[in-house]
Amino acid sequence: MFKKISILSFSILFAACGSNTEKKEEKEIKLNSTPKVEETKTANEDGVTKVRLTGNDQMKYNLSEIRVKAGDKVELTLEHVGKMSVETMGHNFVLLTQGTNVQEFGATAVEFKDNNYIPENTESVIVHTKMLGGGEKTTITFDAPEKGEYDFICSFPGHLALMKGKFIVE
């Protein structure tokens, strides 16, 4: 009888370990897999390059790179696809001039809550949207700057660490 119980216990233990190993392997695959990065969402209609950018409650944009042609008219629509309020999880789009120190800009922007976290009289901003809360969206239209690589960020306090990307003008 003892042998039967021992064999049964060993079989259960072995089966349990095997299923844990499978779960661990499955988790490792999920953790090590590269997240899918969406390509630049643009469409050129009537000489206007349309870009759809979203921000969510996890402090992430759907795009980390936006490519446009020099001289293009850009119509950028920012949509906050989360549910949190503008006071708690506000998002905006700020296109910075080349050479702007992003960290310094962010540290200064914190002081300008009443101005959508955009420093007054700054020469570091090419264009920006207003601050949005969950479910809101806005559209801005502007001319693409000269060829080069520019940073774009969300200037809500603490967001620029995760909500940033490159605006590439070809």
Secondary structure, DSSP 4 states (H G I P E B T S, - for coil): -HHHHHHHHHHHHHHHHHHHHHHHHHHHHHHHSPPPPPPP-EEEETTEEEEEEEE-TTS-BS-SEEEE-TT-EEEEEEEE-S-S-HHHH-B--EEEPTT--HHHHHHHHTT-GGGTT--TT-SSEEEEPPPB-TT-EEEEEEE--SSEEEEEE--STTTTTTSEEEEEE-
